[in-house]
């Protein structure tokens, strides 16, 4: 395994904190199917648009999602394929553990 600095490990720890919220995980899960408007995300999650917008701001700050404006509407997508891989790997681990019980 490659040597990794303490600073880089700290950054990794901070990165994983963004996955520590159920609403943010649900948003990431929805966006795995493709770009979606804030209104559509809120509707699919059954949440207020303001709640979704707040969580999207956090995800955007962490570079986990990227915005696109079309007129007055904002659309969001996963920032890159790595985010989906991280989500799928974590989910696979959880499901593997559940099947083993």
Biopython code that builds the backbone (N, CA, C, O; Angstrom):
import numpy as np
from Bio.PDB.StructureBuilder import StructureBuilder

atoms = [
    (1, "UNK", "N", (0.842, -1.172, 0.000)),
    (1, "UNK", "CA", (0.000, 0.000, 0.000)),
    (1, "UNK", "C", (0.889, 1.238, 0.000)),
    (1, "UNK", "O", (1.914, 1.283, 0.680)),
    (2, "UNK", "N", (0.482, 2.236, -0.771)),
    (2, "UNK", "CA", (1.255, 3.468, -0.875)),
    (2, "UNK", "C", (1.210, 4.244, 0.435)),
    (2, "UNK", "O", (0.214, 4.224, 1.158)),
    (3, "UNK", "N", (2.316, 4.927, 0.721)),
    (3, "UNK", "CA", (2.374, 5.766, 1.916)),
    (3, "UNK", "C", (1.496, 6.995, 1.677)),
    (3, "UNK", "O", (1.580, 7.644, 0.635)),
    (4, "UNK", "N", (0.660, 7.295, 2.659)),
    (4, "UNK", "CA", (-0.260, 8.423, 2.567)),
    (4, "UNK", "C", (-0.006, 9.339, 3.751)),
    (4, "UNK", "O", (0.135, 8.882, 4.886)),
    (5, "UNK", "N", (0.050, 10.631, 3.480)),
    (5, "UNK", "CA", (0.341, 11.589, 4.551)),
    (5, "UNK", "C", (-0.850, 11.698, 5.507)),
    (5, "UNK", "O", (-1.986, 11.377, 5.158)),
    (6, "UNK", "N", (-0.560, 12.151, 6.695)),
    (6, "UNK", "CA", (-1.594, 12.373, 7.704)),
    (6, "UNK", "C", (-2.582, 13.419, 7.198)),
    (6, "UNK", "O", (-3.784, 13.295, 7.431)),
    (7, "UNK", "N", (-2.098, 14.436, 6.517)),
    (7, "UNK", "CA", (-2.979, 15.474, 5.971)),
    (7, "UNK", "C", (-3.974, 14.882, 4.968)),
    (7, "UNK", "O", (-5.152, 15.242, 4.970)),
    (8, "UNK", "N", (-3.504, 13.992, 4.131)),
    (8, "UNK", "CA", (-4.381, 13.352, 3.149)),
    (8, "UNK", "C", (-5.398, 12.463, 3.844)),
    (8, "UNK", "O", (-6.560, 12.426, 3.438)),
    (9, "UNK", "N", (-4.990, 11.755, 4.871)),
    (9, "UNK", "CA", (-5.928, 10.930, 5.627)),
    (9, "UNK", "C", (-6.973, 11.787, 6.335)),
    (9, "UNK", "O", (-8.131, 11.389, 6.456)),
    (10, "UNK", "N", (-6.563, 12.953, 6.798)),
    (10, "UNK", "CA", (-7.514, 13.894, 7.395)),
    (10, "UNK", "C", (-8.544, 14.324, 6.351)),
    (10, "UNK", "O", (-9.741, 14.352, 6.636)),
    (11, "UNK", "N", (-8.086, 14.659, 5.145)),
    (11, "UNK", "CA", (-8.994, 15.041, 4.059)),
    (11, "UNK", "C", (-9.969, 13.917, 3.736)),
    (11, "UNK", "O", (-11.146, 14.169, 3.478)),
    (12, "UNK", "N", (-9.482, 12.676, 3.748)),
    (12, "UNK", "CA", (-10.346, 11.527, 3.490)),
    (12, "UNK", "C", (-11.403, 11.397, 4.580)),
    (12, "UNK", "O", (-12.569, 11.124, 4.295)),
    (13, "UNK", "N", (-10.995, 11.593, 5.817)),
    (13, "UNK", "CA", (-11.934, 11.541, 6.931)),
    (13, "UNK", "C", (-13.015, 12.608, 6.773)),
    (13, "UNK", "O", (-14.196, 12.329, 6.977)),
    (14, "UNK", "N", (-12.620, 13.817, 6.414)),
    (14, "UNK", "CA", (-13.573, 14.901, 6.187)),
    (14, "UNK", "C", (-14.506, 14.566, 5.022)),
    (14, "UNK", "O", (-15.703, 14.847, 5.082)),
    (15, "UNK", "N", (-13.969, 13.979, 3.985)),
    (15, "UNK", "CA", (-14.759, 13.587, 2.810)),
    (15, "UNK", "C", (-15.871, 12.615, 3.205)),
    (15, "UNK", "O", (-17.020, 12.788, 2.798)),
    (16, "UNK", "N", (-15.539, 11.612, 3.984)),
    (16, "UNK", "CA", (-16.524, 10.610, 4.370)),
    (16, "UNK", "C", (-17.601, 11.171, 5.299)),
    (16, "UNK", "O", (-18.689, 10.601, 5.383)),
    (17, "UNK", "N", (-17.331, 12.249, 5.980)),
    (17, "UNK", "CA", (-18.346, 12.873, 6.837)),
    (17, "UNK", "C", (-19.568, 13.305, 6.030)),
    (17, "UNK", "O", (-20.685, 13.310, 6.547)),
    (18, "UNK", "N", (-19.356, 13.667, 4.764)),
    (18, "UNK", "CA", (-20.472, 14.112, 3.929)),
    (18, "UNK", "C", (-21.431, 12.975, 3.602)),
    (18, "UNK", "O", (-22.569, 13.224, 3.205)),
    (19, "UNK", "N", (-20.993, 11.747, 3.760)),
    (19, "UNK", "CA", (-21.850, 10.579, 3.535)),
    (19, "UNK", "C", (-22.590, 10.190, 4.817)),
    (19, "UNK", "O", (-23.358, 9.228, 4.818)),
    (20, "UNK", "N", (-22.368, 10.922, 5.894)),
    (20, "UNK", "CA", (-22.914, 10.574, 7.200)),
    (20, "UNK", "C", (-24.291, 11.139, 7.498)),
    (20, "UNK", "O", (-24.681, 11.224, 8.662)),
    (21, "UNK", "N", (-25.029, 11.522, 6.481)),
    (21, "UNK", "CA", (-26.366, 12.078, 6.680)),
    (21, "UNK", "C", (-27.334, 11.341, 5.764)),
    (21, "UNK", "O", (-27.086, 11.224, 4.564)),
    (22, "UNK", "N", (-28.432, 10.846, 6.318)),
    (22, "UNK", "CA", (-29.384, 10.046, 5.547)),
    (22, "UNK", "C", (-29.969, 10.823, 4.376)),
    (22, "UNK", "O", (-30.127, 10.267, 3.289)),
    (23, "UNK", "N", (-30.290, 12.084, 4.574)),
    (23, "UNK", "CA", (-30.859, 12.875, 3.476)),
    (23, "UNK", "C", (-29.855, 13.024, 2.344)),
    (23, "UNK", "O", (-30.217, 12.902, 1.174)),
    (24, "UNK", "N", (-28.602, 13.286, 2.678)),
    (24, "UNK", "CA", (-27.586, 13.414, 1.632)),
    (24, "UNK", "C", (-27.381, 12.088, 0.908)),
    (24, "UNK", "O", (-27.205, 12.071, -0.311)),
    (25, "UNK", "N", (-27.403, 10.986, 1.638)),
    (25, "UNK", "CA", (-27.271, 9.661, 1.002)),
    (25, "UNK", "C", (-28.449, 9.413, 0.067)),
    (25, "UNK", "O", (-28.270, 8.888, -1.032)),
    (26, "UNK", "N", (-29.642, 9.785, 0.493)),
    (26, "UNK", "CA", (-30.826, 9.602, -0.354)),
    (26, "UNK", "C", (-30.716, 10.448, -1.624)),
    (26, "UNK", "O", (-31.102, 9.999, -2.703)),
    (27, "UNK", "N", (-30.195, 11.659, -1.500)),
    (27, "UNK", "CA", (-30.004, 12.511, -2.671)),
    (27, "UNK", "C", (-28.989, 11.882, -3.620)),
    (27, "UNK", "O", (-29.223, 11.822, -4.827)),
    (28, "UNK", "N", (-27.878, 11.418, -3.088)),
    (28, "UNK", "CA", (-26.864, 10.766, -3.923)),
    (28, "UNK", "C", (-27.478, 9.563, -4.631)),
    (28, "UNK", "O", (-27.251, 9.359, -5.824)),
    (29, "UNK", "N", (-28.242, 8.777, -3.909)),
    (29, "UNK", "CA", (-28.885, 7.591, -4.500)),
    (29, "UNK", "C", (-29.787, 7.984, -5.666)),
    (29, "UNK", "O", (-29.747, 7.346, -6.718)),
    (30, "UNK", "N", (-30.582, 9.006, -5.497)),
    (30, "UNK", "CA", (-31.467, 9.468, -6.569)),
    (30, "UNK", "C", (-30.661, 9.971, -7.765)),
    (30, "UNK", "O", (-31.002, 9.683, -8.912)),
    (31, "UNK", "N", (-29.599, 10.717, -7.498)),
    (31, "UNK", "CA", (-28.808, 11.290, -8.586)),
    (31, "UNK", "C", (-27.978, 10.255, -9.333)),
    (31, "UNK", "O", (-27.434, 10.552, -10.397)),
    (32, "UNK", "N", (-27.873, 9.055, -8.797)),
    (32, "UNK", "CA", (-27.160, 8.005, -9.516)),
    (32, "UNK", "C", (-27.872, 7.652, -10.821)),
    (32, "UNK", "O", (-27.253, 7.116, -11.741)),
    (33, "UNK", "N", (-29.163, 7.949, -10.903)),
    (33, "UNK", "CA", (-29.899, 7.673, -12.133)),
    (33, "UNK", "C", (-29.783, 8.819, -13.136)),
    (33, "UNK", "O", (-30.255, 8.693, -14.266)),
    (34, "UNK", "N", (-29.169, 9.927, -12.747)),
    (34, "UNK", "CA", (-28.955, 11.033, -13.669)),
    (34, "UNK", "C", (-29.330, 12.371, -13.077)),
    (34, "UNK", "O", (-29.807, 12.462, -11.946)),
    (35, "UNK", "N", (-29.106, 13.403, -13.859)),
    (35, "UNK", "CA", (-29.373, 14.781, -13.448)),
    (35, "UNK", "C", (-30.851, 14.980, -13.128)),
    (35, "UNK", "O", (-31.728, 14.389, -13.758)),
    (36, "UNK", "N", (-31.102, 15.833, -12.127)),
    (36, "UNK", "CA", (-32.471, 16.056, -11.701)),
    (36, "UNK", "C", (-32.595, 17.464, -11.120)),
    (36, "UNK", "O", (-31.640, 18.002, -10.559)),
    (37, "UNK", "N", (-33.770, 18.046, -11.259)),
    (37, "UNK", "CA", (-34.003, 19.377, -10.691)),
    (37, "UNK", "C", (-34.201, 19.276, -9.180)),
    (37, "UNK", "O", (-34.534, 18.217, -8.648)),
    (38, "UNK", "N", (-33.991, 20.388, -8.515)),
    (38, "UNK", "CA", (-34.194, 20.441, -7.066)),
    (38, "UNK", "C", (-35.631, 20.062, -6.734)),
    (38, "UNK", "O", (-35.872, 19.306, -5.792)),
    (39, "UNK", "N", (-36.586, 20.581, -7.500)),
    (39, "UNK", "CA", (-37.996, 20.270, -7.249)),
    (39, "UNK", "C", (-38.281, 18.782, -7.386)),
    (39, "UNK", "O", (-39.007, 18.212, -6.570)),
    (40, "UNK", "N", (-37.719, 18.149, -8.404)),
    (40, "UNK", "CA", (-37.937, 16.721, -8.598)),
    (40, "UNK", "C", (-37.317, 15.890, -7.470)),
    (40, "UNK", "O", (-37.897, 14.901, -7.021)),
    (41, "UNK", "N", (-36.135, 16.307, -7.024)),
    (41, "UNK", "CA", (-35.493, 15.599, -5.903)),
    (41, "UNK", "C", (-36.368, 15.715, -4.656)),
    (41, "UNK", "O", (-36.619, 14.725, -3.969)),
    (42, "UNK", "N", (-36.828, 16.933, -4.373)),
    (42, "UNK", "CA", (-37.667, 17.159, -3.191)),
    (42, "UNK", "C", (-38.942, 16.321, -3.273)),
    (42, "UNK", "O", (-39.365, 15.727, -2.281)),
    (43, "UNK", "N", (-39.544, 16.278, -4.442)),
    (43, "UNK", "CA", (-40.781, 15.502, -4.614)),
    (43, "UNK", "C", (-40.533, 14.011, -4.400)),
    (43, "UNK", "O", (-41.301, 13.341, -3.709)),
    (44, "UNK", "N", (-39.460, 13.495, -4.993)),
    (44, "UNK", "CA", (-39.155, 12.062, -4.844)),
    (44, "UNK", "C", (-38.843, 11.682, -3.400)),
    (44, "UNK", "O", (-39.147, 10.569, -2.970)),
    (45, "UNK", "N", (-38.242, 12.599, -2.656)),
    (45, "UNK", "CA", (-37.883, 12.314, -1.263)),
    (45, "UNK", "C", (-39.012, 12.657, -0.292)),
    (45, "UNK", "O", (-38.972, 12.272, 0.877)),
    (46, "UNK", "N", (-40.009, 13.378, -0.778)),
    (46, "UNK", "CA", (-41.094, 13.807, 0.105)),
    (46, "UNK", "C", (-40.633, 14.843, 1.109)),
    (46, "UNK", "O", (-41.094, 14.858, 2.251)),
    (47, "UNK", "N", (-39.712, 15.718, 0.683)),
    (47, "UNK", "CA", (-39.155, 16.742, 1.559)),
    (47, "UNK", "C", (-39.427, 18.129, 0.981)),
    (47, "UNK", "O", (-39.721, 18.280, -0.205)),
    (48, "UNK", "N", (-39.323, 19.125, 1.836)),
    (48, "UNK", "CA", (-39.447, 20.504, 1.385)),
    (48, "UNK", "C", (-38.250, 20.867, 0.514)),
    (48, "UNK", "O", (-37.140, 20.381, 0.733)),
    (49, "UNK", "N", (-38.485, 21.718, -0.468)),
    (49, "UNK", "CA", (-37.420, 22.139, -1.365)),
    (49, "UNK", "C", (-36.279, 22.808, -0.598)),
    (49, "UNK", "O", (-35.113, 22.640, -0.955)),
    (50, "UNK", "N", (-36.604, 23.562, 0.446)),
    (50, "UNK", "CA", (-35.567, 24.256, 1.221)),
    (50, "UNK", "C", (-34.624, 23.258, 1.902)),
    (50, "UNK", "O", (-33.420, 23.501, 1.993)),
    (51, "UNK", "N", (-35.169, 22.147, 2.375)),
    (51, "UNK", "CA", (-34.340, 21.107, 3.012)),
    (51, "UNK", "C", (-33.395, 20.500, 1.988)),
    (51, "UNK", "O", (-32.206, 20.322, 2.254)),
    (52, "UNK", "N", (-33.928, 20.186, 0.826)),
    (52, "UNK", "CA", (-33.118, 19.585, -0.239)),
    (52, "UNK", "C", (-32.056, 20.575, -0.714)),
    (52, "UNK", "O", (-30.900, 20.199, -0.906)),
    (53, "UNK", "N", (-32.439, 21.832, -0.903)),
    (53, "UNK", "CA", (-31.477, 22.849, -1.345)),
    (53, "UNK", "C", (-30.326, 22.995, -0.353)),
    (53, "UNK", "O", (-29.169, 23.133, -0.751)),
    (54, "UNK", "N", (-30.647, 22.963, 0.931)),
    (54, "UNK", "CA", (-29.610, 23.063, 1.964)),
    (54, "UNK", "C", (-28.622, 21.897, 1.851)),
    (54, "UNK", "O", (-27.408, 22.102, 1.872)),
    (55, "UNK", "N", (-29.143, 20.688, 1.734)),
    (55, "UNK", "CA", (-28.272, 19.509, 1.633)),
    (55, "UNK", "C", (-27.481, 19.515, 0.327)),
    (55, "UNK", "O", (-26.325, 19.093, 0.301)),
    (56, "UNK", "N", (-28.094, 19.989, -0.754)),
    (56, "UNK", "CA", (-27.370, 20.090, -2.029)),
    (56, "UNK", "C", (-26.228, 21.094, -1.938)),
    (56, "UNK", "O", (-25.173, 20.887, -2.538)),
    (57, "UNK", "N", (-26.427, 22.180, -1.195)),
    (57, "UNK", "CA", (-25.334, 23.151, -0.991)),
    (57, "UNK", "C", (-24.160, 22.474, -0.288)),
    (57, "UNK", "O", (-23.004, 22.686, -0.654)),
    (58, "UNK", "N", (-24.459, 21.666, 0.715)),
    (58, "UNK", "CA", (-23.403, 20.944, 1.434)),
    (58, "UNK", "C", (-22.690, 19.981, 0.493)),
    (58, "UNK", "O", (-21.461, 19.917, 0.481)),
    (59, "UNK", "N", (-23.459, 19.233, -0.294)),
    (59, "UNK", "CA", (-22.864, 18.280, -1.242)),
    (59, "UNK", "C", (-22.050, 19.001, -2.316)),
    (59, "UNK", "O", (-21.009, 18.506, -2.749)),
    (60, "UNK", "N", (-22.522, 20.157, -2.737)),
    (60, "UNK", "CA", (-21.798, 20.943, -3.744)),
    (60, "UNK", "C", (-20.480, 21.444, -3.170)),
    (60, "UNK", "O", (-19.452, 21.401, -3.845)),
    (61, "UNK", "N", (-20.505, 21.921, -1.921)),
    (61, "UNK", "CA", (-19.288, 22.398, -1.271)),
    (61, "UNK", "C", (-18.243, 21.289, -1.180)),
    (61, "UNK", "O", (-17.042, 21.544, -1.267)),
    (62, "UNK", "N", (-18.713, 20.063, -1.005)),
    (62, "UNK", "CA", (-17.816, 18.909, -0.894)),
    (62, "UNK", "C", (-17.427, 18.347, -2.253)),
    (62, "UNK", "O", (-16.718, 17.344, -2.327)),
    (63, "UNK", "N", (-17.879, 18.977, -3.325)),
    (63, "UNK", "CA", (-17.622, 18.509, -4.690)),
    (63, "UNK", "C", (-18.181, 17.115, -4.961)),
    (63, "UNK", "O", (-17.611, 16.341, -5.730)),
    (64, "UNK", "N", (-19.308, 16.810, -4.315)),
    (64, "UNK", "CA", (-19.971, 15.525, -4.571)),
    (64, "UNK", "C", (-21.054, 15.651, -5.631)),
    (64, "UNK", "O", (-21.387, 14.673, -6.300)),
    (65, "UNK", "N", (-21.603, 16.847, -5.784)),
    (65, "UNK", "CA", (-22.577, 17.102, -6.852)),
    (65, "UNK", "C", (-22.172, 18.378, -7.576)),
    (65, "UNK", "O", (-21.436, 19.211, -7.047)),
    (66, "UNK", "N", (-22.679, 18.508, -8.814)),
    (66, "UNK", "CA", (-22.419, 19.727, -9.578)),
    (66, "UNK", "C", (-23.746, 20.291, -10.066)),
    (66, "UNK", "O", (-24.632, 19.548, -10.489)),
    (67, "UNK", "N", (-23.873, 21.612, -10.003)),
    (67, "UNK", "CA", (-25.114, 22.257, -10.420)),
    (67, "UNK", "C", (-25.076, 22.668, -11.886)),
    (67, "UNK", "O", (-24.012, 22.836, -12.483)),
    (68, "UNK", "N", (-26.280, 22.823, -12.448)),
    (68, "UNK", "CA", (-26.437, 23.397, -13.784)),
    (68, "UNK", "C", (-27.723, 24.207, -13.763)),
    (68, "UNK", "O", (-28.776, 23.711, -13.363)),
    (69, "UNK", "N", (-27.627, 25.441, -14.192)),
    (69, "UNK", "CA", (-28.802, 26.310, -14.216)),
    (69, "UNK", "C", (-29.400, 26.300, -15.619)),
    (69, "UNK", "O", (-28.694, 26.391, -16.623)),
    (70, "UNK", "N", (-30.722, 26.185, -15.652)),
    (70, "UNK", "CA", (-31.464, 26.303, -16.905)),
    (70, "UNK", "C", (-32.603, 27.287, -16.642)),
    (70, "UNK", "O", (-33.655, 26.910, -16.126)),
    (71, "UNK", "N", (-32.384, 28.539, -16.999)),
    (71, "UNK", "CA", (-33.354, 29.578, -16.666)),
    (71, "UNK", "C", (-33.377, 29.795, -15.167)),
    (71, "UNK", "O", (-32.358, 30.113, -14.555)),
    (72, "UNK", "N", (-34.544, 29.619, -14.589)),
    (72, "UNK", "CA", (-34.679, 29.783, -13.134)),
    (72, "UNK", "C", (-34.515, 28.466, -12.386)),
    (72, "UNK", "O", (-34.462, 28.463, -11.157)),
    (73, "UNK", "N", (-34.434, 27.357, -13.097)),
    (73, "UNK", "CA", (-34.340, 26.041, -12.452)),
    (73, "UNK", "C", (-32.893, 25.608, -12.286)),
    (73, "UNK", "O", (-32.045, 25.846, -13.145)),
    (74, "UNK", "N", (-32.638, 24.962, -11.149)),
    (74, "UNK", "CA", (-31.322, 24.381, -10.899)),
    (74, "UNK", "C", (-31.427, 22.868, -11.033)),
    (74, "UNK", "O", (-32.360, 22.242, -10.531)),
    (75, "UNK", "N", (-30.466, 22.311, -11.709)),
    (75, "UNK", "CA", (-30.374, 20.868, -11.866)),
    (75, "UNK", "C", (-29.067, 20.414, -11.236)),
    (75, "UNK", "O", (-28.071, 21.136, -11.247)),
    (76, "UNK", "N", (-29.090, 19.207, -10.688)),
    (76, "UNK", "CA", (-27.899, 18.657, -10.055)),
    (76, "UNK", "C", (-27.614, 17.265, -10.590)),
    (76, "UNK", "O", (-28.518, 16.515, -10.960)),
    (77, "UNK", "N", (-26.318, 16.945, -10.618)),
    (77, "UNK", "CA", (-25.852, 15.616, -11.010)),
    (77, "UNK", "C", (-24.669, 15.275, -10.110)),
    (77, "UNK", "O", (-24.070, 16.160, -9.498)),
    (78, "UNK", "N", (-24.341, 14.009, -10.034)),
    (78, "UNK", "CA", (-23.136, 13.621, -9.292)),
    (78, "UNK", "C", (-21.937, 14.268, -9.960)),
    (78, "UNK", "O", (-21.900, 14.399, -11.184)),
    (79, "UNK", "N", (-20.966, 14.668, -9.171)),
    (79, "UNK", "CA", (-19.803, 15.371, -9.708)),
    (79, "UNK", "C", (-19.007, 14.503, -10.672)),
    (79, "UNK", "O", (-18.541, 14.985, -11.705)),
    (80, "UNK", "N", (-18.849, 13.228, -10.339)),
    (80, "UNK", "CA", (-18.169, 12.295, -11.243)),
    (80, "UNK", "C", (-18.523, 10.865, -10.851)),
    (80, "UNK", "O", (-19.240, 10.635, -9.877)),
    (81, "UNK", "N", (-18.017, 9.921, -11.613)),
    (81, "UNK", "CA", (-18.347, 8.510, -11.399)),
    (81, "UNK", "C", (-17.841, 7.964, -10.070)),
    (81, "UNK", "O", (-18.374, 6.977, -9.564)),
    (82, "UNK", "N", (-16.816, 8.596, -9.499)),
    (82, "UNK", "CA", (-16.274, 8.111, -8.227)),
    (82, "UNK", "C", (-17.328, 8.114, -7.128)),
    (82, "UNK", "O", (-17.338, 7.229, -6.272)),
    (83, "UNK", "N", (-18.208, 9.098, -7.147)),
    (83, "UNK", "CA", (-19.217, 9.207, -6.099)),
    (83, "UNK", "C", (-20.138, 7.994, -6.137)),
    (83, "UNK", "O", (-20.461, 7.425, -5.094)),
    (84, "UNK", "N", (-20.559, 7.600, -7.325)),
    (84, "UNK", "CA", (-21.396, 6.411, -7.477)),
    (84, "UNK", "C", (-20.677, 5.144, -7.043)),
    (84, "UNK", "O", (-21.279, 4.258, -6.437)),
    (85, "UNK", "N", (-19.393, 5.060, -7.355)),
    (85, "UNK", "CA", (-18.600, 3.884, -6.963)),
    (85, "UNK", "C", (-18.509, 3.789, -5.446)),
    (85, "UNK", "O", (-18.650, 2.705, -4.880)),
    (86, "UNK", "N", (-18.274, 4.918, -4.790)),
    (86, "UNK", "CA", (-18.190, 4.933, -3.323)),
    (86, "UNK", "C", (-19.526, 4.510, -2.726)),
    (86, "UNK", "O", (-19.567, 3.699, -1.801)),
    (87, "UNK", "N", (-20.618, 5.056, -3.254)),
    (87, "UNK", "CA", (-21.952, 4.705, -2.770)),
    (87, "UNK", "C", (-22.215, 3.212, -2.967)),
    (87, "UNK", "O", (-22.632, 2.528, -2.032)),
    (88, "UNK", "N", (-21.976, 2.712, -4.162)),
    (88, "UNK", "CA", (-22.235, 1.302, -4.466)),
    (88, "UNK", "C", (-21.360, 0.372, -3.627)),
    (88, "UNK", "O", (-21.822, -0.685, -3.196)),
    (89, "UNK", "N", (-20.117, 0.748, -3.392)),
    (89, "UNK", "CA", (-19.225, -0.073, -2.574)),
    (89, "UNK", "C", (-19.734, -0.144, -1.141)),
    (89, "UNK", "O", (-19.771, -1.220, -0.545)),
    (90, "UNK", "N", (-20.123, 0.990, -0.591)),
    (90, "UNK", "CA", (-20.670, 1.005, 0.773)),
    (90, "UNK", "C", (-21.953, 0.204, 0.870)),
    (90, "UNK", "O", (-22.135, -0.565, 1.814)),
    (91, "UNK", "N", (-22.845, 0.377, -0.096)),
    (91, "UNK", "CA", (-24.103, -0.367, -0.103)),
    (91, "UNK", "C", (-23.853, -1.861, -0.221)),
    (91, "UNK", "O", (-24.482, -2.659, 0.474)),
    (92, "UNK", "N", (-22.940, -2.236, -1.097)),
    (92, "UNK", "CA", (-22.597, -3.650, -1.262)),
    (92, "UNK", "C", (-22.087, -4.237, 0.044)),
    (92, "UNK", "O", (-22.439, -5.363, 0.397)),
    (93, "UNK", "N", (-21.269, -3.493, 0.758)),
    (93, "UNK", "CA", (-20.745, -3.955, 2.052)),
    (93, "UNK", "C", (-21.883, -4.167, 3.050)),
    (93, "UNK", "O", (-21.925, -5.185, 3.740)),
    (94, "UNK", "N", (-22.807, -3.201, 3.125)),
    (94, "UNK", "CA", (-23.939, -3.298, 4.048)),
    (94, "UNK", "C", (-24.792, -4.502, 3.703)),
    (94, "UNK", "O", (-25.152, -5.280, 4.587)),
    (95, "UNK", "N", (-25.120, -4.665, 2.433)),
    (95, "UNK", "CA", (-25.972, -5.797, 2.014)),
    (95, "UNK", "C", (-25.278, -7.125, 2.229)),
    (95, "UNK", "O", (-25.928, -8.105, 2.593)),
    (96, "UNK", "N", (-23.977, -7.183, 2.015)),
    (96, "UNK", "CA", (-23.198, -8.410, 2.254)),
    (96, "UNK", "C", (-23.281, -8.807, 3.723)),
    (96, "UNK", "O", (-23.488, -9.975, 4.052)),
    (97, "UNK", "N", (-23.118, -7.828, 4.593)),
    (97, "UNK", "CA", (-23.172, -8.092, 6.036)),
    (97, "UNK", "C", (-24.576, -8.558, 6.438)),
    (97, "UNK", "O", (-24.716, -9.449, 7.276)),
    (98, "UNK", "N", (-25.610, -7.962, 5.847)),
    (98, "UNK", "CA", (-26.981, -8.357, 6.179)),
    (98, "UNK", "C", (-27.266, -9.785, 5.742)),
    (98, "UNK", "O", (-27.941, -10.523, 6.459)),
    (99, "UNK", "N", (-26.769, -10.185, 4.586)),
    (99, "UNK", "CA", (-26.992, -11.549, 4.090)),
    (99, "UNK", "C", (-26.263, -12.577, 4.942)),
    (99, "UNK", "O", (-26.684, -13.730, 5.045)),
    (100, "UNK", "N", (-25.141, -12.136, 5.565)),
    (100, "UNK", "CA", (-24.340, -13.043, 6.370)),
    (100, "UNK", "C", (-24.914, -13.304, 7.749)),
    (100, "UNK", "O", (-24.454, -14.201, 8.456)),
    (101, "UNK", "N", (-25.914, -12.528, 8.137)),
    (101, "UNK", "CA", (-26.481, -12.657, 9.489)),
    (101, "UNK", "C", (-27.467, -13.792, 9.557)),
    (101, "UNK", "O", (-28.042, -14.048, 10.615)),
]
sb = StructureBuilder()
sb.init_structure("model")
sb.init_model(0)
sb.init_chain("A")
sb.init_seg("    ")
for serial, (resi, resn, name, xyz) in enumerate(atoms, 1):
    if name == "N":
        sb.init_residue(resn, " ", resi, " ")
    sb.init_atom(name, np.array(xyz, "f"), 0.0, 1.0, " ", f" {name:<3s}", serial, name[0])
structure = sb.get_structure()
